[in-house]
Amino acid sequence: MPAPRRRLTVPLGGDPRKVNPMAGKFEIYTDDSGSHRFRLKASDGRVLIVGDAYDSRDQCLKGIETIRKLAPYAQVKDVAAADA
């Protein structure tokens, strides 16, 4: 029988004790192969992003921090228009 998955919820920005109820949240979990992953969920529970597989929980947390730092400055590039 596989080990149960563990989840850790990491609030987006600010003091984790004062979470905006409309804010999304990162969930860290262990997948079936034993790798650590994260998913970003909207306030309504929809999964918006699923991260890559990481060997350790610390690497997974670093991946979340990278998303937090880069996302506010990320540009949107529509590659579908180039395919037409």
Secondary structure by P-SEA (a helix, b strand, c coil): cccbbbbbbbccccccccccccbbbbbbbbccccccbbbbbcccccccccccccccaaaaaaaaaaaaaccccbbbbccccccc
